[in-house]
């Protein structure tokens, strides 16, 4: 009987083991890829824009993550970030319906994999003080038509744009054709004859760069009645004297989902209209402003072409002539990273942008759209009539009665929302009264930032044009156009929160300890000064022949101070020990919670649930 029970128990155990394995296999099949993101900022949840890009892939894409696993053994921060990158790529591959395949490669030094990484254009970053050792953490991708794209290096400092960078690479591989850009310009940006110099004019550097990266089509503002559907981004520079049909064409282009980047200006310094070689002063009184009043009103944008921004803090130094001192010009503003939006992909990686006689924009009070500032003045700025800037030969005069408003003026911004037509009176086949989806418009209240003089030096070297950029104006424009050429899904992807989670409680403890430490140090410094004062008084009371001999009073003061110094140093050490003890106590409490208490609570909950189910079955039986 006992043997029979043992056999039965052993058989039951085997059955349970087989059943457990079967259940695990079934769960693995049914719930493959299922996961729950419990992070505070949903770090492992893809944004809707990324999901849309992945769901519309219609051809296979191969991704190659080159990560120097062995070379980063002594770089824990980079290794942690590499895990974050890999998990992001794995999540995208899992949601691509099999369209994306991911391969992780460790490019060892002097290997074929290292040559592949370099061939894809990835960056080898030197480590260990630049002793010849390099590491890779970059992504390369290919499509079925031999197209290639790459992220040269994943910088941990730019983690907030990780998802955007990868999604853009996938989007570019899925749409390998060069985007078509339309350009309507009221300024002479292209090559031609310059009547002022009586010589042929070279195209602006920004136009050359746009032609290299995109298919650039020049459109004429006069006579324009429609915009080709192939044009994905329209770049509108200094729109002056546009016909109503042209403005209507721009209106309908935006409403049907086209993306617009528009540059207006209260005083376009390269606007040659009204110039008279016989009367150079005539240009000072000509109207060199541009505006789109009907369209701006429909989009909820406020812009006054009669006013410019003056900024005292960011005023750029200019030369007043040969042999004269350089002076700061508040109308020419050198924006730094502090004035550029670090949370938007257009400006996050830029360091400086120069503008001149720029205006500013704002949202109208009844606007339903949203304005995201990209460039702003400093807080030490004011608004002034454009005529005052134009008539002032000496910029120092602009600073004499400078009165900052305390407002940070938006010089460039991204406007989003469902836009309504500026021409409700029009009708006809294909007329749109409102956009179906949210539109995207980038508005810049300055055209001079496009001019070479504010951002780049172009030199001839052996017949080649060399561009030496000293500001990021060109990068800003290319970033803007590049961003707008993507689908609405790609544009909707914003910077995400980072995976770095600071120990706020520990940081607060450290700040409190530092405050106490500094207070003790200041107390010691005050007592030292007081001791020195008393020693000087005692020294001055002594005769000349006793000057080199320390009196009993001086000796007592020094002894007293030395003792007090030792006491304070002991108190400082106690402050540090107290901090370490508090941090260690906090760590112990957290370990107890994570290792003991939480598992215990889960176990108790599981046992309670099991007991409840057993009792419930007994009641039913």
C-alpha positions as CSV (number, residue, x, y, z in Angstrom):
1,X,0.0,0.0,0.0
2,X,2.8,2.4,0.9
3,X,4.7,1.4,-2.2
4,X,1.6,2.1,-4.3
5,X,1.2,5.5,-2.7
6,X,4.8,6.4,-3.4
7,X,4.4,5.3,-7.0
8,X,1.2,7.4,-7.3
9,X,3.0,10.4,-5.7
10,X,5.9,10.1,-8.1
11,X,3.6,9.7,-11.1
12,X,1.6,12.8,-9.9
13,X,4.8,14.8,-9.6
14,X,5.9,13.8,-13.1
15,X,2.4,14.8,-14.4
16,X,2.7,18.1,-12.6
17,X,6.1,18.8,-14.1
18,X,4.9,17.9,-17.6
19,X,1.8,20.1,-17.1
20,X,4.0,23.0,-15.9
21,X,6.3,22.8,-18.9
22,X,3.2,22.6,-21.2
23,X,1.7,25.7,-19.6
24,X,4.9,27.6,-19.9
25,X,5.2,26.7,-23.6
26,X,1.6,27.7,-24.2
27,X,2.1,31.1,-22.3
28,X,5.2,31.7,-24.3
29,X,3.3,31.2,-27.6
30,X,0.2,33.1,-26.6
31,X,1.9,36.1,-24.9
32,X,5.0,36.4,-27.0
33,X,6.1,40.0,-27.0
34,X,3.6,41.0,-24.4
35,X,5.0,43.4,-21.8
36,X,3.9,46.0,-19.2
37,X,5.8,49.3,-19.0
38,X,5.8,50.4,-15.4
39,X,8.5,53.1,-15.7
40,X,7.4,56.6,-14.6
41,X,7.8,58.2,-18.1
42,X,6.9,55.1,-20.1
43,X,10.4,54.8,-21.4
44,X,9.8,51.5,-23.2
45,X,6.5,52.5,-24.8
46,X,6.8,53.7,-28.3
47,X,5.1,56.9,-29.3
48,X,2.0,56.8,-31.6
49,X,4.1,58.4,-34.4
50,X,6.7,55.6,-34.3
51,X,4.0,52.9,-34.2
52,X,2.4,54.5,-37.3
53,X,5.8,54.5,-39.2
54,X,6.4,50.8,-38.3
55,X,2.9,49.8,-39.3
56,X,3.2,51.3,-42.8
57,X,6.5,49.6,-43.7
58,X,6.1,47.7,-47.0
59,X,9.6,46.5,-47.5
60,X,12.2,44.8,-45.4
61,X,14.8,46.9,-43.5
62,X,18.0,45.6,-42.0
63,X,19.4,47.3,-38.9
64,X,22.9,46.8,-37.7
65,X,23.8,47.9,-34.2
66,X,27.6,48.2,-33.9
67,X,28.4,48.1,-30.2
68,X,31.9,47.6,-28.7
69,X,30.9,45.3,-25.9
70,X,34.4,44.3,-24.9
71,X,35.8,47.8,-25.4
72,X,33.3,49.3,-22.9
73,X,34.0,47.1,-20.0
74,X,35.3,50.1,-18.0
75,X,32.6,52.4,-19.1
76,X,29.5,51.5,-17.0
77,X,27.5,54.6,-18.0
78,X,27.9,53.9,-21.7
79,X,27.1,50.2,-21.2
80,X,23.9,51.1,-19.4
81,X,22.9,53.4,-22.3
82,X,23.8,50.7,-24.8
83,X,21.3,48.4,-23.2
84,X,18.7,51.2,-23.5
85,X,19.5,51.6,-27.2
86,X,19.3,47.8,-27.8
87,X,16.0,47.5,-26.0
88,X,14.5,50.4,-28.0
89,X,15.6,48.7,-31.3
90,X,14.3,45.3,-30.2
91,X,10.9,46.9,-29.4
92,X,10.7,48.5,-32.8
93,X,11.7,45.3,-34.5
94,X,9.0,43.4,-32.5
95,X,6.3,45.8,-33.6
96,X,7.3,45.9,-37.3
97,X,5.4,42.8,-38.3
98,X,8.6,41.1,-39.3
99,X,9.7,44.0,-41.6
100,X,12.8,44.9,-39.5
101,X,15.6,42.5,-38.7
102,X,18.1,43.6,-36.1
103,X,21.7,42.3,-35.8
104,X,24.0,43.3,-33.0
105,X,27.7,43.4,-33.9
106,X,30.8,43.8,-31.7
107,X,33.4,45.4,-34.0
108,X,36.7,44.2,-32.5
109,X,39.8,46.2,-33.4
110,X,41.3,45.5,-36.8
111,X,38.4,43.2,-37.7
112,X,36.1,43.1,-40.8
113,X,33.3,44.2,-38.6
114,X,35.2,47.3,-37.7
115,X,35.8,48.0,-41.4
116,X,32.0,47.6,-42.0
117,X,31.2,50.1,-39.3
118,X,33.6,52.6,-40.8
119,X,32.2,51.9,-44.2
120,X,28.7,52.7,-43.0
121,X,29.9,56.1,-41.7
122,X,29.8,55.3,-38.0
123,X,32.1,57.2,-35.6
124,X,34.9,55.5,-33.7
125,X,35.1,57.3,-30.4
126,X,38.5,57.3,-28.7
127,X,38.7,56.1,-25.1
128,X,41.3,55.7,-22.3
129,X,42.7,59.2,-22.9
130,X,43.0,58.8,-26.6
131,X,45.7,56.1,-26.5
132,X,44.6,54.6,-29.8
133,X,41.6,52.6,-28.5
134,X,38.2,53.4,-30.0
135,X,34.7,52.2,-29.4
136,X,31.5,52.1,-31.5
137,X,27.9,52.7,-30.5
138,X,26.1,53.5,-33.7
139,X,23.4,52.2,-36.0
140,X,23.5,51.4,-39.7
141,X,20.5,50.5,-41.9
142,X,19.9,49.2,-45.4
143,X,16.8,48.6,-47.5
144,X,15.9,46.4,-50.4
145,X,17.2,48.9,-53.0
146,X,20.7,49.2,-51.5
147,X,19.8,52.4,-49.7
148,X,21.8,53.2,-46.6
149,X,21.4,55.4,-43.5
150,X,23.2,55.7,-40.3
151,X,23.3,57.2,-36.8
152,X,27.0,57.8,-36.4
153,X,27.1,57.5,-32.6
154,X,24.4,57.4,-29.9
155,X,25.4,60.1,-27.5
156,X,24.1,59.4,-23.9
157,X,23.7,63.1,-23.5
158,X,21.0,63.1,-26.3
159,X,19.0,60.2,-25.0
160,X,15.8,62.3,-25.2
161,X,16.0,62.1,-29.0
162,X,16.9,58.4,-29.2
163,X,13.5,57.4,-30.4
164,X,13.3,60.2,-33.0
165,X,16.8,59.4,-34.4
166,X,16.0,55.7,-34.9
167,X,12.5,56.4,-36.3
168,X,13.9,58.9,-38.7
169,X,16.5,56.5,-40.0
170,X,13.7,53.9,-40.5
171,X,11.5,56.5,-42.2
172,X,14.3,57.5,-44.6
173,X,15.0,53.9,-45.6
174,X,11.3,53.3,-46.2
175,X,11.1,56.5,-48.5
176,X,14.5,56.6,-50.3
177,X,13.4,59.2,-52.9
178,X,14.8,62.7,-52.4
179,X,12.1,64.9,-50.9
180,X,10.9,67.8,-53.1
181,X,11.2,71.3,-51.7
182,X,9.5,74.3,-53.1
183,X,11.1,77.7,-52.7
184,X,9.4,81.1,-53.1
185,X,11.8,83.9,-52.3
186,X,11.4,87.7,-52.4
187,X,15.2,87.9,-52.1
188,X,17.8,87.1,-54.7
189,X,19.2,84.0,-53.2
190,X,20.4,82.3,-56.4
191,X,23.1,83.1,-58.9
192,X,22.8,86.1,-61.1
193,X,24.0,89.6,-62.0
194,X,24.4,92.0,-59.1
195,X,23.8,95.6,-60.3
196,X,25.4,97.0,-57.2
197,X,28.8,95.4,-57.8
198,X,28.4,95.0,-61.6
199,X,29.5,91.4,-61.2
200,X,28.0,87.9,-61.2
201,X,26.6,86.9,-57.9
202,X,27.2,83.5,-56.3
203,X,24.2,81.6,-54.8
204,X,23.7,81.9,-51.0
205,X,25.3,79.1,-49.1
206,X,22.0,78.0,-47.6
207,X,20.5,77.5,-51.1
208,X,23.5,75.4,-52.2
209,X,23.1,73.2,-49.1
210,X,19.4,72.8,-49.7
211,X,20.1,71.8,-53.3
212,X,22.6,69.1,-52.2
213,X,20.2,67.5,-49.7
214,X,16.8,67.9,-51.4
215,X,15.3,68.3,-54.9
216,X,14.8,72.1,-54.8
217,X,12.3,73.7,-57.1
218,X,12.1,77.4,-57.6
219,X,8.6,78.8,-57.7
220,X,7.5,82.2,-58.8
221,X,5.3,84.1,-56.3
222,X,3.7,86.0,-59.2
223,X,1.3,84.0,-61.3
224,X,1.2,81.1,-58.8
225,X,-2.2,79.4,-58.6
226,X,-1.4,76.0,-57.2
227,X,1.4,74.0,-55.6
228,X,2.4,70.6,-57.0
229,X,1.4,67.8,-54.7
230,X,4.9,66.3,-55.1
231,X,6.2,69.2,-53.0
232,X,6.2,68.1,-49.3
233,X,7.7,71.3,-47.9
234,X,7.3,74.9,-49.0
235,X,10.0,77.3,-48.0
236,X,8.7,80.9,-48.2
237,X,11.3,83.6,-47.8
238,X,10.4,87.3,-47.5
239,X,6.9,87.1,-49.1
240,X,6.2,90.5,-50.7
241,X,3.5,91.5,-53.1
242,X,2.1,88.0,-53.5
243,X,-1.1,87.8,-55.5
244,X,-4.3,86.7,-53.8
245,X,-4.1,83.5,-55.9
246,X,-0.6,82.8,-54.6
247,X,-1.7,83.3,-51.0
248,X,-4.7,81.1,-51.6
249,X,-2.5,78.4,-53.1
250,X,-0.3,78.5,-49.9
251,X,-3.4,78.4,-47.8
252,X,-4.7,75.3,-49.5
253,X,-1.3,73.6,-49.5
254,X,-1.1,73.9,-45.7
255,X,-4.7,72.7,-45.2
256,X,-4.2,69.6,-47.3
257,X,-1.2,68.6,-45.1
258,X,1.7,70.3,-46.7
259,X,4.4,71.6,-44.4
260,X,5.5,75.3,-44.5
261,X,8.7,77.0,-43.3
262,X,8.2,80.8,-43.7
263,X,10.7,83.6,-43.1
264,X,9.3,87.1,-42.7
265,X,11.1,90.3,-41.6
266,X,10.4,93.8,-40.3
267,X,13.5,95.0,-42.1
268,X,15.2,92.6,-44.6
269,X,18.6,94.1,-45.0
270,X,19.2,92.3,-48.3
271,X,16.0,93.5,-49.9
272,X,17.2,95.6,-52.9
273,X,13.8,97.0,-53.8
274,X,13.7,100.8,-53.8
275,X,17.5,101.1,-54.2
276,X,18.7,103.9,-56.5
277,X,22.4,104.0,-57.4
278,X,22.1,107.7,-57.9
279,X,20.5,108.2,-54.4
280,X,21.8,105.7,-51.8
281,X,19.7,107.3,-49.1
282,X,16.5,106.3,-50.8
283,X,16.9,102.7,-49.6
284,X,16.6,103.9,-46.0
285,X,13.0,105.1,-46.6
286,X,11.9,102.0,-48.7
287,X,9.7,99.4,-47.2
288,X,11.8,96.3,-46.7
289,X,9.3,94.4,-44.5
290,X,7.3,91.3,-45.3
291,X,4.1,89.9,-43.8
292,X,1.3,87.4,-44.5
293,X,-1.5,89.1,-42.5
294,X,-4.5,87.0,-43.8
295,X,-2.7,83.7,-43.4
296,X,-1.2,84.5,-40.0
297,X,-4.6,85.6,-38.7
298,X,-6.1,82.3,-39.8
299,X,-3.3,80.3,-38.2
300,X,-3.6,82.3,-34.9
301,X,-0.2,84.1,-35.2
302,X,0.4,87.6,-34.1
303,X,3.2,89.4,-35.9
304,X,3.9,93.2,-36.3
305,X,6.2,94.0,-39.2
306,X,6.7,97.5,-37.8
307,X,8.7,96.4,-34.7
308,X,12.1,94.7,-34.2
309,X,13.7,93.1,-31.2
310,X,16.7,94.8,-29.4
311,X,18.7,92.6,-27.0
312,X,21.3,94.1,-24.8
313,X,22.7,90.9,-23.3
314,X,23.1,89.1,-26.7
315,X,24.2,92.2,-28.7
316,X,26.9,91.3,-31.2
317,X,30.0,93.4,-31.5
318,X,30.4,95.1,-34.8
319,X,33.1,97.3,-36.3
320,X,32.3,101.0,-36.9
321,X,35.1,101.4,-39.5
322,X,38.8,101.0,-39.9
323,X,40.7,102.3,-36.8
324,X,37.6,102.6,-34.7
325,X,36.6,100.6,-31.7
326,X,34.1,97.8,-32.0
327,X,30.7,98.4,-30.4
328,X,27.8,96.1,-29.4
329,X,24.8,96.3,-31.7
330,X,21.5,95.3,-29.9
331,X,19.8,94.9,-33.3
332,X,22.2,92.1,-34.3
333,X,21.6,89.3,-31.8
334,X,23.8,86.3,-31.2
335,X,21.5,83.7,-29.7
336,X,23.2,81.0,-27.6
337,X,22.0,77.5,-26.5
338,X,20.2,79.3,-23.6
339,X,17.9,81.0,-26.1
340,X,17.3,77.9,-28.2
341,X,14.8,75.2,-27.4
342,X,16.7,72.2,-26.0
343,X,13.5,70.1,-26.1
344,X,12.8,70.4,-29.8
345,X,14.8,68.3,-32.4
346,X,15.3,71.4,-34.6
347,X,17.4,73.3,-32.0
348,X,18.4,70.8,-29.4
349,X,21.9,70.3,-30.8
350,X,22.6,73.9,-31.8
351,X,25.0,76.2,-30.0
352,X,24.5,79.6,-31.7
353,X,22.3,81.4,-34.2
354,X,22.8,85.0,-35.4
355,X,19.8,87.2,-36.4
356,X,19.7,90.8,-37.4
357,X,16.8,93.3,-37.2
358,X,14.5,90.5,-36.4
359,X,10.8,90.7,-35.5
360,X,8.9,88.5,-33.1
361,X,5.7,86.4,-33.1
362,X,3.1,85.4,-30.6
363,X,-0.2,83.6,-30.5
364,X,-3.4,85.5,-30.9
365,X,-5.7,85.6,-27.9
366,X,-8.4,83.6,-29.6
367,X,-6.0,81.2,-31.3
368,X,-6.7,77.4,-31.2
369,X,-3.3,76.5,-32.4
370,X,-0.2,75.9,-30.3
371,X,3.1,77.8,-30.5
372,X,6.3,76.1,-29.5
373,X,9.2,78.6,-29.2
374,X,12.4,77.6,-31.0
375,X,14.4,80.8,-30.7
376,X,13.8,83.5,-28.1
377,X,15.6,86.6,-27.0
378,X,17.1,86.9,-23.6
379,X,15.1,88.5,-20.8
380,X,17.2,91.7,-21.3
381,X,15.4,92.7,-24.5
382,X,12.8,95.3,-25.7
383,X,10.7,96.0,-28.8
384,X,11.4,99.1,-30.9
385,X,10.2,100.5,-34.2
386,X,12.0,99.1,-37.2
387,X,12.4,102.7,-38.5
388,X,14.4,103.6,-35.5
389,X,16.9,100.8,-36.1
390,X,17.1,101.7,-39.8
391,X,17.7,105.4,-39.1
392,X,20.4,104.9,-36.4
393,X,23.9,105.1,-37.9
394,X,25.5,104.4,-34.5
395,X,24.2,101.4,-32.6
396,X,25.4,103.0,-29.3
397,X,22.4,105.3,-29.6
398,X,20.1,102.3,-29.3
399,X,21.5,101.6,-25.9
400,X,21.3,105.1,-24.4
401,X,17.6,104.8,-23.4
402,X,17.4,101.0,-23.4
403,X,14.5,99.9,-21.2
404,X,14.1,96.0,-21.2
405,X,10.5,94.8,-20.9
406,X,11.5,91.5,-19.1
407,X,9.8,89.6,-21.9
408,X,11.5,86.9,-23.9
409,X,10.4,87.6,-27.5
410,X,9.8,84.5,-29.7
411,X,11.9,85.0,-32.9
412,X,11.1,81.6,-34.3
413,X,8.5,79.0,-33.4
414,X,6.7,75.9,-34.4
415,X,2.9,76.4,-34.9
416,X,0.7,73.3,-34.8
417,X,-3.0,72.8,-34.9
418,X,-6.0,72.3,-37.1
419,X,-5.9,75.4,-39.3
420,X,-8.9,77.1,-41.0
421,X,-8.8,78.7,-44.4
422,X,-8.0,82.4,-44.7
423,X,-10.3,82.6,-47.7
424,X,-13.7,81.4,-46.5
425,X,-15.3,83.4,-49.4
426,X,-13.8,81.1,-51.9
427,X,-15.3,77.8,-53.1
428,X,-15.0,75.3,-55.9
429,X,-13.8,71.8,-56.5
430,X,-11.2,70.7,-54.0
431,X,-11.6,73.7,-51.8
432,X,-10.7,73.0,-48.1
433,X,-12.3,75.0,-45.3
434,X,-10.2,73.3,-42.6
435,X,-7.3,70.9,-42.3
436,X,-8.3,67.3,-41.6
437,X,-5.3,66.7,-39.3
438,X,-3.0,68.9,-37.3
439,X,-0.8,71.0,-39.5
440,X,2.9,72.0,-39.0
441,X,4.3,75.5,-39.7
442,X,7.6,76.9,-38.7
443,X,7.6,80.7,-38.6
444,X,10.9,82.7,-38.4
445,X,10.6,86.5,-38.0
446,X,13.9,87.2,-39.7
447,X,15.3,86.6,-43.2
448,X,18.8,87.9,-42.6
449,X,19.8,84.8,-40.7
450,X,19.8,83.1,-44.1
451,X,22.5,85.5,-45.5
452,X,26.1,84.2,-45.6
453,X,27.4,87.2,-43.6
454,X,25.7,86.0,-40.4
455,X,26.8,82.4,-40.3
456,X,29.4,81.3,-42.9
457,X,32.5,82.3,-44.7
458,X,32.7,81.0,-48.3
459,X,36.2,80.8,-49.8
460,X,37.6,79.5,-53.1
461,X,40.3,76.9,-52.7
462,X,41.7,75.3,-55.9
463,X,38.4,75.9,-57.7
464,X,36.4,74.4,-54.8
465,X,33.9,76.3,-52.6
466,X,34.9,75.8,-49.0
467,X,32.3,76.8,-46.3
468,X,33.5,77.6,-42.9
469,X,30.5,78.0,-40.6
470,X,30.9,80.1,-37.5
471,X,27.2,79.8,-36.4
472,X,24.4,77.3,-36.7
473,X,22.1,79.2,-39.0
474,X,22.5,76.8,-41.8
475,X,22.0,73.8,-39.5
476,X,18.8,75.3,-38.2
477,X,17.3,75.7,-41.7
478,X,18.4,72.2,-42.8
479,X,17.1,70.7,-39.6
480,X,13.7,72.5,-40.1
481,X,13.3,71.4,-43.7
482,X,14.6,67.9,-42.9
483,X,12.1,67.6,-40.0
484,X,9.2,68.8,-42.1
485,X,9.9,66.5,-45.0
486,X,9.1,63.6,-42.7
487,X,5.6,62.2,-42.3
488,X,3.3,63.8,-39.8
489,X,4.0,60.7,-37.7
490,X,7.7,61.4,-37.6
491,X,7.2,65.1,-36.8
492,X,4.9,64.2,-34.0
493,X,7.7,62.3,-32.2
494,X,9.1,64.7,-29.5
495,X,12.1,64.3,-27.2
496,X,11.4,61.7,-24.6
497,X,12.4,61.6,-20.9
498,X,15.7,60.0,-20.2
499,X,16.3,56.8,-18.3
500,X,18.6,58.5,-15.8
501,X,16.8,58.6,-12.4
502,X,18.5,60.8,-9.9
503,X,18.4,59.9,-6.2
504,X,16.5,63.0,-5.1
505,X,16.4,62.1,-1.4
506,X,20.1,61.5,-1.4
507,X,20.7,64.7,-3.3
508,X,18.6,66.6,-0.7
509,X,20.6,65.1,2.1
510,X,23.8,66.1,0.5
511,X,22.5,69.7,0.0
512,X,21.6,69.9,3.7
513,X,25.0,68.6,4.7
514,X,26.7,71.0,2.4
515,X,24.7,73.9,3.9
516,X,25.8,72.9,7.4
517,X,29.4,72.4,6.3
518,X,29.6,75.8,4.7
519,X,28.0,77.4,7.8
520,X,30.7,75.8,10.0
521,X,33.4,76.9,7.6
522,X,32.1,80.5,7.6
523,X,32.0,80.4,11.4
524,X,35.7,79.2,11.5
525,X,36.7,82.0,9.0
526,X,35.0,84.7,11.2
527,X,36.7,83.4,14.3
528,X,40.1,83.4,12.4
529,X,39.5,87.0,11.4
530,X,38.6,88.0,14.9
531,X,41.8,86.3,16.3
532,X,43.9,88.1,13.7
533,X,42.4,91.4,14.8
534,X,43.1,90.8,18.5
535,X,46.7,89.7,17.7
536,X,47.2,93.0,15.7
537,X,45.9,95.0,18.6
538,X,48.1,93.3,21.1
539,X,51.1,93.6,18.8
540,X,50.5,97.4,18.3
541,X,50.5,97.9,22.1
542,X,54.0,96.4,22.5
543,X,57.2,98.4,22.5
544,X,59.7,98.1,19.6
545,X,62.2,95.9,21.5
546,X,59.4,93.4,22.3
547,X,58.0,93.3,18.8
548,X,59.5,89.9,17.9
549,X,58.5,88.3,21.2
550,X,55.0,86.8,21.6
551,X,53.3,88.1,24.7
552,X,51.3,85.8,27.0
553,X,48.1,87.4,25.8
554,X,49.0,86.6,22.2
555,X,50.0,83.1,23.1
556,X,46.6,82.6,24.9
557,X,44.7,83.9,21.9
558,X,46.5,81.5,19.5
559,X,46.0,78.6,21.9
560,X,42.3,79.5,22.2
561,X,41.9,79.7,18.4
562,X,43.8,76.5,17.8
563,X,41.5,74.7,20.2
564,X,38.4,76.2,18.6
565,X,39.7,75.3,15.1
566,X,40.2,71.7,16.2
567,X,36.6,71.6,17.6
568,X,35.1,73.0,14.4
569,X,37.1,70.5,12.3
570,X,35.7,67.8,14.5
571,X,32.2,69.1,13.9
572,X,32.8,69.2,10.2
573,X,33.8,65.5,10.3
574,X,30.7,64.8,12.3
575,X,28.6,66.4,9.6
576,X,30.2,64.2,6.9
577,X,29.8,61.1,9.1
578,X,26.2,62.0,9.8
579,X,25.6,62.3,6.0
580,X,27.2,59.0,5.3
581,X,25.2,57.4,8.1
582,X,21.9,58.8,6.8
583,X,22.6,57.6,3.2
584,X,23.6,54.2,4.5
585,X,20.4,54.0,6.6
586,X,18.4,55.0,3.6
587,X,20.1,52.3,1.5
588,X,19.4,49.7,4.2
589,X,15.7,50.7,4.3
590,X,15.4,50.4,0.5
591,X,17.2,47.0,0.5
592,X,14.8,45.8,3.2
593,X,11.8,47.0,1.2
594,X,13.0,45.5,-2.1
595,X,14.5,42.2,-0.8
596,X,12.3,41.3,2.2
597,X,9.1,43.4,2.5
598,X,7.9,43.5,-1.1
599,X,8.4,39.7,-1.7
600,X,6.8,39.0,1.6
601,X,3.8,41.0,0.8
602,X,3.5,39.3,-2.6
603,X,3.8,35.9,-1.0
604,X,1.1,36.8,1.6
605,X,-1.1,38.1,-1.2
606,X,-0.6,34.9,-3.2
607,X,-1.3,32.6,-0.2
608,X,-4.4,34.6,0.7
609,X,-5.6,34.4,-2.9
610,X,-5.0,30.6,-2.9
611,X,-6.8,30.1,0.4
612,X,-9.7,32.2,-0.9
613,X,-10.0,30.1,-4.0
614,X,-9.9,26.8,-2.0
615,X,-12.6,28.1,0.3
616,X,-14.7,29.2,-2.6
617,X,-14.5,25.8,-4.3
618,X,-15.4,24.1,-1.0
619,X,-18.5,26.4,-0.6
620,X,-19.6,25.5,-4.2
621,X,-18.9,21.8,-3.6
